[in-house]
């Protein structure tokens, strides 16, 4: 599996200025000219872009992983353009250099948001990207030696680096493990793990460990453990949709989600289930959801999960998650967060941070959250260390800032419009 894959690379394009129009989420337009569907698919693309298509005879490859595996083991920058279609394959990125995956789409050029944050809409197939990557596998009854084997896309330098392990400390990654991809990016691609239409064991749509990875106008669909950000993993989402039921944002690393939709397919465990890691430096490991929305996935499930979905539960006492300036629909449990049942003190300690700041909508109950003695309602001073990507992302040695790998060719923070 992962150990046998080739190593990869990415093109670092110039970043566009931030959008300033309030009340609108704009997708990244950095690669809009390359992504648009034209008679010449590589028109507007960076020189040397590889083209993947299942039916276009001009394509370099018919599978995405074949294109990834073809890239030389060097430090050159590579871009892969993917034609519309359903690709059934597992993707693994192991090299330390940068790599960009582009789904063909006219949306970026038309400035069409994928997650539709401002419409407060449910997330159905109408939002689907034209490039869909499927790999259906769930670690039900431990049929796999580790959850990583279920993943649709895994970004990490070695197999050991990406293993989740078990228990509150997970797999003990060897200290001499190198850092992986310095700058991985994906645009307008959906990653789907639909092995079961309900939670039936961990089923990753994405895993990122010991790497920097940014995703723009992408979708991630599963039921349990949809997104895993492993040790020393850094992941940034903008204009994304993440769908799940149980603990569908989990891990040890640092994860920042902006201007996106969390889609509740049902309720189980919590939305977030972070573990946290002790280090020799003060870290910012955790999951941060900003300027986003949390919604029932469709009108059928909405009445069944009203007031039932926990914001999260602590996988260990170093759990840290913060929802900031985010809309809650009626699905959210009035008390907000919950303990981890069956564990001493519910896995809650002096370093456990399960917080909200400036959230709003019918699913937010200030009095119930404050009375829970579990959910922390942050004030401006308390939230300040976690507000922006530059506040939380660190290098593997704890240095800041570590944001050069994030594409800023889109709106940020000032774009949110409460309604």
Buried (B, 14 or more C-beta within 10 A) or exposed (E): EBEEBBBBBBBBBEBBEBBEEEEBBBBBBBBBBBBBEEEEBBEBBBEEBBBBBBEEEEBBBBBBBBBBBBBEEEEEBBBBBBBBBEBEBBBBBBBBBBBBBBBBBBBBBEBBBBBBBBEEBBBEEEBBBBBBBBBBBBBBEEEBEBBBBBBBBBBBBBBBBBBBBEEBBBBEBEEEBEBBBBBBBBBBBBBBBBBBEEBBBBBBBBBBBBBBBBBBBBBBBBBBBBBBBBBBBBBBBBBBBBBBBBBBBBBBBBBBBBBBBBBBBBBBBBBBBBBBBEBEEEBBBBBBBBBBBBBBBEEEBBEEBBBBBBBBBBBBBBBBBBBBBBBBBBBBBBBBBBBBEEBEEBBBEEEBBBBBBBBEBEBBBEEBBEEBEBBBBBEEEBBEEBBBBEBBBBBBEEEEBBBEBBBBBBBBBEBBEEE
